[in-house]
Amino acid sequence: MTSEPVPPLGKGVGLAAHSGFDPVGSPVWAAGGDFPQLTLDGERLAENIARMAAYTAGRGVRFAPHGKTMMSPRIAEMQLAAGAWGITAATPTQLRVYRDAGVQRLILANQLVDPNAVAWLRSELDRDPAFECAVFVDSPAGLDLLEGPGIRPLPVLVEIGHPGGRTGVRSITAAEELAAEVRRRPGLRLAGLAAYEGSLGGDPSPEVLAAVRAFSREIGACATKLLAAGVLPEDGFVTIGGSAFFDAAIDGLVAGGLEPARVVLRSGAYVTHDDGFYRRMTPRSRGAADAPELRAALTLWAPVLSRPEPGLALLLCGRRDVGFDQGLPKVRGARNRDGSDARPLEGTITQLADQHAFLEVADDADLAVGDLVELGISHPCTTVDRWGSIPILDRDHRIVEVIRTRFA
């Protein structure tokens, strides 16, 4: 594999690029970079991509994984090669990143309201007849902003939300009325319906799962009704799915009468999984035997800076390096700075400062200043966006590739 160029003086492997050293082929401990360093387990990454592809194929649904998790055209390339139908983005900037990388089918899982972004998308649709991109809309005002000149009509997905949720009309009746309104706009084309079920609850309780199924069933029934009435086109589809309740979302849509082939799932965090939030939430974790077995592929390696008092170690790792919105990092183990003497370590990260992590350990813990602590993360989306370059490692912790993220 050929690595993407590493920005010089970026943190981690960026130091190697600054000195002119190619880190590919070297163990991460000897790659010329500095620590902390976020890494990807190449084997687990490939397994997660393959298992989710097999799961969606087995359920008979299409898959447009959410690109916001990694913001990496290289990762998107791997997902598409594994059979993904398209790629999802959350912002106009993300849309442009994936389009610039040559992705031919995109979904903007959000409202498009910026005139410059609307003009750009319309020009792309006109420039390339093979390019496909549908955007969410939840109001006549949103339709007004999407209208404009163009050879091809802009495909839109009527978004259905729920009380207390994010965007989306708040009732099925409103969705039907907006779908009819789209058909009256000559510069727009109704492509289908859209929803997000993840905001229905933050735990995998039976009550939350029942709410997800009920919400999705209503949407499936709505789509079935609109298809029968000729309001939705023959190629119309429904897109749904975060990374926690995607199984229940599919179940609900199908229970509402929707053919699985019309479902486009959008899960994104599956690609790296995690050791916290998603480890607790995803279908296999809560006992769904037919769901894909996903494994945490991200690791943050942080050096020990100080053992200032019994039971405490300070690590060079903080809020600028790792997400903390869905839980603090999890301690996996420790090793010497040169990678030797890998060993288990019992401990708990109790708090994060900007550049420090407070690690609570036993007074006699085998942990010295300069050692590396191996940390698992919770919620990949808010960890990956802190890193411009992430090495992919093999089983021997050698760098086989460096991917670039495109958050900024």
Secondary structure, 3 states (H helix, E strand, C coil): CCCCCCCCCCCCCHHHHHCCCCCCCCEHHHCCCCCCEEEEEHHHHHHHHHHHHHHHHHHCCEECCECCCCCCHHHHHHHHHCCCCCEEECCHHHHHHHHHCCCCEEEEEEECCCHHHHHHHHHHHHHCCCCEEEEEECCHHHHHHHCCCCCCCEEEEEEECCCCCCCCECCHHHHHHHHHHHHCCCCEEEEEEEECCHHHCCCCCHHHHHHHHHHHHHHHHHHHHHHHCCCCCCCCEEEECCCCCHHHHHHHHHHCCCCHHHEEECCCHHHCCCCCHHHHHCHHHHCCCCCCCCCCCEEEEEEEEEEEECCEEEEECCCCCCCCCCCCCEEEEEECCCCCCCEECCEEEEEECCCEEEEEECCCCCCCCCCEEEEECCCCHHHHCCCCEEEEECCCCEEEEEEECCCC
